[in-house]
Amino acid sequence: MDVFDPSLVAGVTTPEPGGLTFKEVMEYLSIFVGKNIVGADIVELAPDYDTTFVSSISASKVARELLMLLYS
């Protein structure tokens, strides 16, 4: 999760200034459609740092996309 720009996703343990937007991450994940992906994980989420819950929601959407990749 620390690949995201901290202005968009505050709940990460190691923020990456100038990081990616959610749309950019989804575009990068689309490269893997049709590939034989066998596993994935989401790391660096720290929901206690984000009172708006945007980080948790973003992580859940990334998880959804990863699951769809695993079963595509």
RAZI-V853691 format. One record per run of one state. SS is the DSSP state (2 for helix, 1 for strand, 0 for the rest). FROM is the first residue (numbers start at 1). LEN is the number of residues. If there is no record, write none. Layout:
ss: {SS/SS}
from: {FROM/FROM}
len: {LEN/LEN}
This chain:
ss: {0/1/0/1/0/1/0/2/0/1/0/2/0/2/0}
from: {1/4/5/12/13/20/21/22/31/45/46/47/50/54/71}
len: {3/1/7/1/7/1/1/9/14/1/1/3/4/17/2}
